């Protein structure tokens, strides 16, 4: 029996080796085709809508047994490596290294680009605006803690546009250099992560002092140099700073998700499953907000997000507000374009922030 199993194993491994050779040959053929596309398009071959269409098609025809997430990751890396042959991308992200934003950037662009961390969201915007980076990735909202105000404020005035979005499940982990929590006196983390784990911390670490810091990656770095400290951060930070994860997935909401946006000097073309974002102000008169929503209803446009925020210098009143709106579809779609045209006639101002493919899983 053992000899038959060994014989079968040998044949299976021969089959795997043969398939590996076929996969490599096909990858090389795909890379040559991508290079030719780059030559025809003079190097500008990154198309967010095209990549979204490819990933959608591949996952829809996935026969298994690989899960959808694994298939998306594999093909994302294939496209990332092929693109880098002709046009290595420069990606700025809200850092430092080891943050969830870095994970989101790599989920969206793959691992082939050159990734540069910036310590503030403002610096990410400036890097892309000045041409130091081709694209920027910043957080825009969290499912439990709400919007990232600084990102919204900068979107109001920047010439950049949204060309993509990434949804990342946020799993918070408690980590330390010490194997147990005995003797731990301090807990470092970003204030938002402390809030996301509030109930767990009250149950398990009520006696430990909580110290808010600039980022979870910074919390992990500090814990790596303090034997009396632990940190809340993601797995990437634990790997980067060689910390042991003492408790995994300690967030209070198991569906805790952060949405990130990719910024560039352009948005994306229609992919067939898109979202459009804009910001506007309502006129100072009765029924102004109702008038703002009426064109969307009239033209059958579905709205997925509506949020008000102080205008912060936009307008003449200290109490003036602007509205950030996400709607379904691409701004080149006929009914959506008509709705936006009607909106311009009934709002104080309207700024289109971009159309882009909806985030995949």
N, C-alpha and C positions, 0 to 999 in steps of 0.2 A: 504493500500500500504506500509506504513512504517513497519508494522508487517511482511509483506512478505519479505521485504528487510533485516530486522533484522534476520529473519529465515535463509535467504540465506547466510548472513554474518556469522552466527554461523556455518553453514555447511562448508563454505569455510575455516574458521579458524580451524575447526576440521580436514579438509583435510590437511592443512598446518602442523598442529601438528603431524599428522600421518606420513607425508613425512619427517619431521624433524627427527623423530625417525628412519626412514629407512636410512636417510642420515648418521646419527650418527653410526648406526650399520655397514653400509658399510665402513665408514671411519675407524672404529676400525678394521674391517677385512683387509682393505688395509694396515693399520699400522702393523698388525701382519705379513702379507706377507713381508713387507719391512724389518721388524726385522729379519725374517728368511733369507732373501737375505744377510743381514749384517753378520749373523752368518756364512753363507757359504763362503762369501768373506772376512771373518775376519775383518769386520768393514769398509772396504774400498768400500763403495757402491755409492759414488758420481760419476756419469758418465754423463758428459755434453752432450754427443751425445744421450744417452738414454732419458734424460729429454727433449731434443729438439724434439726427435721423438714422445714422449708422447704428448707434447704441440701441435705439428703439427697435430697429429691424432685427438686430442680432438677438436681443432678449426675447422678442416675440416669437422667433423661430427656434429658440433653444430647446433641443430634444431631451436635455438632462443626460446624465444624473447631476451635472454641475448646477448649483443653484444660480438664480438670476444675478445675485450680487457678485458672485465669483466670475460669471461670464462678463459682466460689465467691467469689472476691474481688469480682467485680462485684456479685453479689447481696448479699454482706455489706455493701457500701457503700450499696446501695439501702435495705436494712433499717435500717442505722445512720442514714441521713439522714432517713428517714420517722419513726423513733423520736424523733429530736431535735426534730421539730416540736412534740411534745407533752410530752416528758420528756427534756430534755438530761441525760445521765448524767454523773456526776463519778467519774472513775476514778483511783485512786491506784495507782502502780506503783513497784517497786524501781528507783530511778534511779541516776545522773542521766540526763538526756536523752541519747539515742543508744545506750542499752543494748539487749541482746537482750530484756530484759523489756518495754521499750517496744514493740518490734516485735511481741512476743507479745500484748500488750494490744490493739494496733491490729488484729492478725489476728483476735482474738476479738470485739472490739466495733466494728470499723470505725473510721473517722477522725473521725466527727461528735462524739463526747463530748469533754468537757473533761478532759484528761489532766494529772495533777500528779505529778511525780517526788518520791520520798522517799528519803533517803540510807541508810536502814536498813530491813531487813525488819520490825523491830519497829514502826517509824513507819508503815508501810503498814497493819499490823494495827490500830494505834491510830486511824488516820484513819478507817477503816471502822467500828470499834467506837464511836467518838465521833460519827459522823454527818457528819464533814467530807467523806467520800466515800461514794458509793453502793456501789462495788465496789472491790476491790483485786486486784492481780495480782502474784504472787511466784513465783520458781522453787522447785520441790520436788525434782527429781532430774535427773541427767544420765546418759546412757547409758554414758559411759566413766568418769566420776568419782564416780558414786553420788549419794546423797541430799544435800539441803541441810539440814544439821542444825538450823539455827535455825528454819527453817520448820516442821519436825516438832515441835520443842520448843514452839513457840507454838500449834500446832494442838491440843496436849494440853490447854491451859488456856483458849483463847479461846472466847467464845460464838458466834463466827462459824462459818459452814458453807461447804463447797465447793459452788459452783453451776455450775462449768464447768472444763474443762481445755483446754490448748493444747499441742500438740507442735510444736516449732520446730526445724528442721534448723539446726545451728550451723555456719556457715561462717566460719572465722577468716581475717582478712586482715592482711598486713603493710603498714603505711602510714607515710608520712613527708611532711614538707614538701620534702625534698630529692629530686631525681629518681633518684638512685642511692644505694646503701648505702655508698659510699666515704666514709670519715670518720665513719660512725656509730659511737658508742661505747656507747650505752645503749638498752635495749629495755624499754619500759613495758608492763605488762599485768596483768590479774588473775591470781592464782596458779593458779586452775583452768584458765584459758586457756593459761598457760605449760605446764601439765601436758598439756593436750590437744594441744599442738604440740611436745612435747618432742623427738621424733625428728627432725622437720623442722628444728628449731632447731639440734640437734647437728650435722646435716649441713651446714647453710647459714650459721649465725651462731654458731658455737661460740666465737668470739673476742669477742662482744658481751656486755657485762654485762646481766643480766636483773634488772629492778627490779619487784617485785610492788607493785601499788597497789590501791585500794579497788574499782575497776570498770574495765572496758574503755573506757567513755566517758571516765573520768578519765585513762586512759592516753593516749587520743587527744588530749585537751585539753593534756596536758603535752607531748606530742610536737609539737603545733602551735606551742609557744612555745620549743622547744629544737632548734636546727638540727643538733645532734649526736645526736639521738634518733629512734627509730622506735617504733611501737606495734603491738600486736595488738588488733584490734577488728572489729566488724561494719561493713557498708557504711553503715549509718545514721550511725555515728560519723564515718566518713570524709567523708560529705557535710556533716555538721554543722560539722566543724572544718576543712573544705577541705583535706583531706590526699589525696595521691596514693597509690593502692593499688599497691605495688610487687610484691606476690605475693599471689595470691588462693587461697582454699581450702587453707590450709596445715595444717589439722588432720590428725592422724595417722590418725584413723578417718573415712573418708568418710561413714559413717552416723551421725556424731556428732549426737545429738538431745537437747534439753532439754525436759522436761515442766514446764509452768507451771500453776498453779491460779488460778481466779477465786474470790474470797471475798466473802461478803455475809452479811446477817442471816438469809438463807434459803437453802435448796438449790433444786433444780429438780424439777418434776414429771416423770412418766414420758414419755420421748420415743420409746420402742420400741427403743432401743439404748443402754443406760445402764451406768454403773459406780457402785458404792457403796464408800465408804471408811469404815473405823472403826479405832479404837485400843482395845486391851484389855490386861489383864495376866493372866498365868496364875497359878493358885493354886500355892503352894509345896508341891508333893507330886509323887511319881513319876508320870510319864506325863501331866503337866499339859498340855504342848504337844500331845500326841496327842489329849487330850480336847478341846482348843480347836478342832482341825481336824475332829473327828468330826461335829459338826452340819452342817458344810458338805457333807461327803460324803454324809451321811444324806439330806439334802434336795436333792441334786443341784446344788449351787451351785459354780460354777467360780471358782477363786481365781487372780488374775493378779499379785499382789504380796504378799509376806510378809517383813517386816523387823523385826528387834529393835533396840531402842535403850534406853540407860539411862533410868530413870524420872525422874531429875533432880528429886528432892524429892517425887515421887509415890510414896507407900508408906513403909515403915519401915526398909528395908534399903538400905545404900549400893550393894548389888549387885543391887537389884531392876530388872527390865527390863519394858518394855512392847512390844507388837507392833503395828505398823502394817500393816493388811491392806486390799487392794483386791479386790473380788469383782464378778463379772459380774451385771448386773441392777439393778433399782430396789428400794429398801427397801419400796415398796408392793406389789411382787410377792409373791404368796402364799407361794411356797416360800422366798424370801429372808427374808421377815418371820418365817416359822416357824424358819428357821435362826438368825436373830438372837435370837429368844426363847429357843431352847435354849441358845445361847451364854451368855446372861446367867446361866444357872443353873450354869455350870461355869467362870466366870472371876472374877478378883478384882474387876474393874470393866470396863465396856464403854461407850465413848462413840462414838456415830455422828457421823461428820464430814460426811456428806451424800451424796446421790445426785445424779447429773448426767449429761448426755449425753457419750458417748465422743467424744474429739477426732477431728475429721475430718482429712483430709490437709492 
